[in-house]
């Protein structure tokens, strides 16, 4: 379903909205450039924001990011598990609540 606005009137159609110019799909280079701009803006916002200052170095150094993973079996390293435990909501990797995640799989003493 497409929501179209023509001369201020809203209509819903099964077909694409009419346009005076033909629609062109973006190229891979354009998509990559847009993603780089988005990441650069997010990085500059993280440097300026006090809330994200502690998370930014770990994300930059390890290249980790919260993506919904919660369990040790989904991790690939101790560093990644520590990042998820410290920065991502819903992480279930510290059963004994001692601050060390995935002690049996990745972060053995």
ABEGO torsion letter per residue (X at the ends): XBBBBBGGBBBBBABBBBBABBBBBBBAAAAAAAAAAAAAAAAAAAAABAAAAAAAAAAAAAGBBBAGBABAAABABAAAAAAAAAABBGBBABAAGAGBBGAAAABBX
